[in-house]
Amino acid sequence: QVQLVESGGGLVQAGGSLRLSCAASGRSFSTYAMGWFRRAPGKEREFVATINRSGKSTIYADSVKGRFTCSRDNAKNTVYLQMDSLKPEDTAVYYCAAGGASTLSSMYAYWGQGTQVTVSS
């Protein structure tokens, strides 16, 4: 049983940066791959990034590649999403998830409540 809580969202101008954090409960954090997904208004949930158990391997959606960086600190039970060069189309609710490393949301068993990111033009 894993509980995930996202934080760090907010309002930022285009070209700016935000760093999202996802804090996990329990002592089994390091046994899970972690993923970031987002849901824009009126759209389906979209894959953003995933990171393996050790944090040594990451995969990014083409839409964020080169701008976003996913990392994790297993000692702090926390995964991060550093978002740079933000665009208005990045506006969405961002969710972290725990499970098997995958671009598919169905492969993640646990989900956070989401944090809002709004990028103004």
Buried (B, 14 or more C-beta within 10 A) or exposed (E): EBEBBBEBBEEBEEEBEBBBBBBBEEEEBEEBBBBBBBBBEEEEBBBBBBBBBEBEEBBBBEBBEEBBBBBBEBEEBBBBBBBBEBBEEBBBBBBBBBBBBBBEBEBBEBBBEBBEBBBEE
